[in-house]
Amino acid sequence: MGMLSADVNNSPVKGKAKDDGRWRSNWWDFHPLVENTQRPVAWSTSSVIFTAHSSQPLLLGRVFPSSKQFVVASPEPVLRSLASFEPPSVISVAPNDQWLFAFYPGVEGDGIACLWKRGYRVDSWSVKECWPMGPGAAVITAAWAGAEREWITSSDGSCSRLPLCGPLTPVSSPTLLLVTQSHELHVCYARPYSPSLSFLSCSLLQPYIITEGQSRTAFHDVPSGLKSSRLCIKAAIGLMYADTSLLVAMRSRRYPTTDSLAPVARDDDDLGLPLDAPREATSEERSPLLDWGALAEEQTIELCEVKLRFDGLVISLISCPLTPIYHSSLHLTNLAFTCAPPPKPDPGASPKSSPRKNKQPARPTTDTATISLVVSFFDYDDYNSIPKSEMTSYSISRISASPMVKTSWSIRQTGERSFLPRVILSFASGWSPYDPRKSSVIVMLADIAGSKSRGGSKVKEVPVGCFTVLQLPDLSDDESWDRPRIMAPVSRAGMDWPVSIAMSVNRTLLCAVSMTRVSIHSLPRSYANKANLTGRGPLSPLAMSLTSALTARKSIADVAHILCASSTPMESVIETFSGLLLAQEVNARTGGAASFTYLEVVGAELEVYKARAASTTDEDVKEHLTSLWKNAHNICSVASTLSAFEDCKDEEGYDLDVVWQLVSLSEWAVTFLENIMKECLLLSDMTDIIPKEDIQMKPEPMDDNPFLLESATHVDTKSPFDNPALLHLVHPLLLANLIDMISHVNQFYQWLNSLTAKGESAQMARDALLDVVDYSGLNLEALGSIFKNMLKEVSAMPGEQTRPSLARCHPVLAQHYKLQTIIQTLSSSTAINKPRLFIKPSDLVDGFTNLSITTTSWKEQGRDVVTKGQLLRRSTGVTCLRCGQESEVGGEAGVSMHILSMWRSWESTWVTRCVCGGSWVGGNI
């Protein structure tokens, strides 16, 4: 990718320049990056993007990829005086998506730190606790300890877990780590059954130790130095795999001494923070005096090791500063830790070390605690030219001389890069699905000039930069990744650069926030040819990402966004889902914690096919994709209906208290069966049965590109037997569920028919079910017998046939012979009353009178996606982000209030998610 040339030494002065068809950046366009401008952004595992309002103290949430936006409830002190607080400067979401933190800086007084707890909906957040932070002690960065171990997927589909990253927190949840301007680390945590948060804090400038219930203690006297204020302006918290220590890196700025900048001492009882220790001033002794009005960013990066320990009774916090890192650049724009998981242990290695034959002292060894610190800098020279940017990496490793000697750390510079004339905007830790133990960094680069048109024609967006992947520790280019362009509106090209970024949950997209807008970008994708994919395994990187996401119960919205793109061929989507189904089978055979069900895969297919149907303009394609996602939803609904009957049945029969609910499910089940039988009878006249031996499987194409298939799109030859509804008859798992659902509906029908109604409501429920079944034209018992006879042959189909059909959500060519056999059997049987199936009494009445003096029939009004009953609109309902359907049992509305029953127990399984696996959100989307 060629560099765009421009004169970086002579930048025009501010003002309107003559339009020559090119855009150019100026030095002031990049200045927000060094002004420490705060526009934080966080991307949660439920695919909610949290940002701060541009001018008001409000925390905003957007449910990606929908347009659903909401405002997180502000804490009480902020609501009482909105003018006293600025927009949040720090936003952080816990990895388990249950906790949210934000810090509201004060305009002239204390700032407010706030912790929220999530409800059942992704847009439901309630304040757990808030507390003040004095001037000079504002929060700079936040992190979470005790996160769950991350799942990774190998190319053969098997899942495994990485070691724990960070210290163990067995008795606290959440455990929030905060670095403040006053160079302190605050640990905010909640003990089980504790009504409020507990706090521990320690200095990061000199050795400290603090234990629950005790005062903070310094290991040596605090020296008295020169009178000046030092505030931390940038900080990063580094967590290491299989290690209880964490590292903190800080960059500070010096100010003249003023009372307003000095950290405010707070009473210990206010927050539970014992701040009775004197103010630390380690570096002030060797620092020069500052003149009034001077602002000086220090040329060092201070490091500190912190140990968070639990001895079985109390939690303790120990800090030990490390040797600072010196760098001559004046402006640090970003710093971050990145840590790669340790290599897998060698199974052939003996766990016992061989005895040493000689008695020579052991050499210092480096254990597994190794982490990289990546830093970016700006150099503005005289503020008359585009800033020069560079990136530096440092390797930080623990060195243990012997078990009896105190551990030390080795810090060394391992790489340095500049990208002239491009400018480094930001960076984030990289990740490879094929090699998650390989450490890398993704860099966001800005061009300084470019054309406003493309090929002589005007366009709405133009490229203004690119992403590149660098290897650690030396920051060399990783040629196995592409370099996607960064696009921006023509009117904003070369200006309004991002000041904050956040990666999506599955690391496929990036959210960039500038001073005026929020944009979504695709991250680099790895190159891999067909030979490499075949040698590594059957799964593509997207299938591996989906497998890890479903195993960890994370949102797949970012991966689905790529699969829904118009540039992604349909066959690439199908190949991805086929690989996902293969991974599901591989993990199900192991029976471990990594297993997930095929229904979760079907839910992912629903999300992708529905989004592709909404984005296409071709009506035929839209109709086809709509039939696919609706069939996927029916697959999930059959499974949920079956589970409801199973949960509400005991030895004596079904629960009489929920007879109306079961009648609603039975009505939906019978209507669903009627639709399938109608499709079968309409195809029964096609008697040209294809000989079984003439059917050959079409070879499934392999992805030349692991993410997007670049070859020509393969188009299926349409067949009447590719009807999505018929998949339930030729897929073993779907047919088994169909048989069980028919059996339950028939048993419920027979059981309710045999009872004597003891009340008007019970009599009406029985009559309603009898009408539904008797006038359906289906003999449920005979229909179940036919399907049971077919199940053995259908179950004998190889996975090479069943996986592609479930990935496509319709039968494939290899299943057409068996499907035609089933259709002929159904057509010639007595299980179906054809006239009654196709002609309903209500149709005759409506057709004869052609009159409608009432509102729309209740059967045509909205139904609850969970219970299949009519939506009563009596309470605040919820909407599924995946299928878009509504429910009155999901979310907080579905929490049972002291009602214990088998039906309520079944309803509670859908409090947090829809039957299709989607998350709930309040209102419409």
Summary of the structure (lengths in Angstrom):
residues: 925
radius of gyration: 31.8
end to end distance: 40.1
largest distance: 105.7
contacts: 2937
relative contact order: 0.09
helix: 29%
strand: 27%
